[in-house]
Amino acid sequence: MSTRPSLEIAVRANAVLGEGPTWDAAARRLIWVDILSSRVHTYDPATGRRTTLATEQHVGAAKPRAGGGLVVNLRDGIGVYGADGGFDWLLREAVPGRRGNDAAVAPDGALWAGTMRYDETAGGGTLSRIGADGSPAEFLPEVTVSNGIGWSPDGRLMYYIDTPTRRIDVFDVDDADGPVVAGRRPFAEVEKGAGFPDGLCVDADGAVWVALWDGAAIRRYAPDGTLDRVVELPFPRPTACAFGGADLTDLYLTSARAGLGAFAPPLAGSLLVIEGAGQGLAQPAFAG
């Protein structure tokens, strides 16, 4: 069950809080962020080309838009960059002491975006659904560290992590009369001493991969919630994972140096990749 696969350096970096890897199929590049450095990075594995976009606020996540550009989960709300690089606010909701964190695009093109308090006050964050027109619908009003979000291959299940709970939860999704998400229940739980669940992705088999903050590992849970693989890592704080590459078989991992100080291992803060780790799912772009 426990493995040490070949881990390659995609981008050697010193990200304070690297997060949110996302494969942009249209541009054939990986998007990821350094939250606390207010940077959105891209990486093209075919050419090695990299870009960096400086945002005016801490950026929890960046996802591709259907018409080009990016949607970003910022400190004070949701912003959009056009294909020409121009910026506009889609939804501005400034709350002192709170920032955007992880986000994901649902099969219907809506953005699900989480928030958290900087001091991680219990219940100080939220999870909301933002439509293409910027209309918000708060889904969970009292979460602590809103993190990984993903959907099953058929779109009928939504997975979600509030990190301090140590759980991956799952909801049922009914699209008969518009997206109705309900029936929250535990899918898997990370035992004490193994780290805290952070970002996640779902593969083509319906298995859930989750990065373990302070756990120095990525785990894969089968569709029934049983643990079936542990990938050991040479740094303590992996933050999120996503499948990418032309055939979606390479698993990209973001990582953090935050809080490690002089004891940070050499690879902490870099973007890493495990080639041929599995078969990923194509991710939709934000419809707005």
SULSULKA-V267834 format. One record per helix or strand of 2 or more residues. SS is the DSSP state (@ for helix, = for strand). FROM is the first residue (numbers start at 0). LEN is the number of residues. Records with the same first field share a line. If there is no record, write none. Layout:
SS=FROM-LEN / FROM-LEN
This chain:
==1-2 / 7-4 / 16-8 / 28-6 / 38-5 / 49-5 / 58-7 / 69-5 / 76-5 / 86-6 / 97-8 / 110-7 / 124-6 / 135-8 / 144-7 / 156-6 / 166-8 / 179-10 / 195-8 / 207-6 / 216-5 / 226-6 / 236-8 / 249-7 / 270-4
@=34-3 / 162-3 / 260-3
